[in-house]
Amino acid sequence: MKSRNGSRPPVKRKSKEAKRGVSSTKTTLARAGATCTVVHGDSRVELGALKGEVDLIVTSPPYADARHHHYDSIHPDKFVDWFLTFHEPFYAALKPTGSLVINIKDKVVDGVRHRYVWRTIEALCERGWFAVDDYLWHKPNAMPGYWPTRLRDGWEYCFHLAKSKRPFFNPDAVRKPIGDWVESRLRNLGKNDNSRHNSVNASGFGRDISKWVGKQTVLPSNVLTIALVGKNKGHPAVFPVDLPLFFIKLLCPSDGLVVDPFAGSGTTGIAALSVGRSCVLIDNNAEYCEEAIRRLQIEAAAGWCSARPSLNA
Ligand SMILES: C[S@@+](CC[C@H](N)C(=O)[O-])C[C@H]1O[C@@H](n2cnc3c(N)ncnc32)[C@H](O)[C@@H]1O
């Protein structure tokens, strides 16, 4: 039977994640088989149902002390110990080729940067994680402000940790157009451009720019320029869809499973469904779970999933 718009009607059935035993409060289904399950609960508990099943955990944990009006805050001095309570559930949930991406920013305490972020990453590595790379999320529209000894915060960390030194990695999925500069630069190649040209200052760096001729796309760098979300999404700390989307394309196979264990308003779910990945979103705040479901129904169906069949729940 077809619905008014010619597609199959919504069918409420258990998602793959629900069958795996996650006690989801609500399940939202996509028509083409990619599912997004929103779970209200503590991720340390809920992840127990996904042992060895997850390809990518991409997330933004609560920042130390930063949002005490909205949800439980953790003192910067206690952040490392608090985050380590997630180490085992995260590690156990990931496949051997799996990755963990943590978007986070340190905090200024009494006029100086508190280094709980660095210490957290170090502590995770001591427990077996490999620090594959540090990405920077550059915010071209960072909040204005004045501080006596610092400038505006214009970026945040995205740490890529993994269970092995060779996690799943698909850089071709994040290629970008090479850009206009190439045409003028490559029009008149000089004698140093047709072979590997080593740096004149003997730094050891070199390049063969003729290899760029005819190329339409390049791999991006590990600095991601993505504008901050303008609109209030019913959550005080929403990250832009393009941030988790980049890492999902890069680090999760096309039939893989993504988890956001600090899901907030569900941004990671919108990103995952837009590229056909199934996803489990966990948050211990019921209102944020409701907001995530609302966004998934509206945004994923309307826009972000435009290349994909829309949601039916
Ligand atoms: C920085 S926010 C994430 C925002 C999200 N990236 C978005 O775009 O909406 C962190 C979230 O972690 C949730 N949280 C804190 N401790 C948790 C826990 N133990 N289990 C699950 N969620 C938790 C908070 O309720 C909060 O919504």
The ligand as an SDF file (V2000), in Angstrom:
LIG
                    3D

 27 29  0  0  0  0  0  0  0  0999 V2000
   27.6860   19.3790   24.6110 C   0  0  0  0  0  0  0  0  0  0  0  0
   26.1480   18.5840   24.7320 S   0  0  0  0  0  0  0  0  0  0  0  0
   25.9930   17.8000   23.1420 C   0  0  0  0  0  0  0  0  0  0  0  0
   25.3030   18.6680   22.1140 C   0  0  0  0  0  0  0  0  0  0  0  0
   25.1550   18.0100   20.7630 C   0  0  0  0  0  0  0  0  0  0  0  0
   26.4340   17.8450   20.1030 N   0  0  0  0  0  0  0  0  0  0  0  0
   24.2080   18.7930   19.8550 C   0  0  0  0  0  0  0  0  0  0  0  0
   24.6000   19.2020   18.7390 O   0  0  0  0  0  0  0  0  0  0  0  0
   23.0650   19.0490   20.2650 O   0  0  0  0  0  0  0  0  0  0  0  0
   26.4730   17.2530   25.8300 C   0  0  0  0  0  0  0  0  0  0  0  0
   25.2480   16.3990   26.1850 C   0  0  0  0  0  0  0  0  0  0  0  0
   25.7040   15.3060   26.9790 O   0  0  0  0  0  0  0  0  0  0  0  0
   24.5900   14.9010   27.8070 C   0  0  0  0  0  0  0  0  0  0  0  0
   25.1270   14.0130   28.8600 N   0  0  0  0  0  0  0  0  0  0  0  0
   25.8790   14.3360   29.9420 C   0  0  0  0  0  0  0  0  0  0  0  0
   26.2190   13.2280   30.6420 N   0  0  0  0  0  0  0  0  0  0  0  0
   25.6700   12.1610   29.9790 C   0  0  0  0  0  0  0  0  0  0  0  0
   25.6610   10.7370   30.2070 C   0  0  0  0  0  0  0  0  0  0  0  0
   26.2860   10.2020   31.2620 N   0  0  0  0  0  0  0  0  0  0  0  0
   24.9990    9.9510   29.3110 N   0  0  0  0  0  0  0  0  0  0  0  0
   24.3560   10.4720   28.2560 C   0  0  0  0  0  0  0  0  0  0  0  0
   24.3230   11.8220   28.0030 N   0  0  0  0  0  0  0  0  0  0  0  0
   24.9700   12.6520   28.8490 C   0  0  0  0  0  0  0  0  0  0  0  0
   23.9860   16.2300   28.2560 C   0  0  0  0  0  0  0  0  0  0  0  0
   22.6390   16.0780   28.6390 O   0  0  0  0  0  0  0  0  0  0  0  0
   24.1620   17.0920   26.9850 C   0  0  0  0  0  0  0  0  0  0  0  0
   22.9710   17.1540   26.2280 O   0  0  0  0  0  0  0  0  0  0  0  0
  1  2  1  0
  2  3  1  0
  2 10  1  0
  3  4  1  0
  4  5  1  0
  5  6  1  0
  5  7  1  0
  7  8  2  0
  7  9  1  0
 10 11  1  0
 11 12  1  0
 11 26  1  0
 12 13  1  0
 13 14  1  0
 13 24  1  0
 14 15  1  0
 14 23  1  0
 15 16  2  0
 16 17  1  0
 17 18  1  0
 17 23  2  0
 18 19  1  0
 18 20  2  0
 20 21  1  0
 21 22  2  0
 22 23  1  0
 24 25  1  0
 24 26  1  0
 26 27  1  0
M  CHG  2   2   1   9  -1
M  END
$$$$
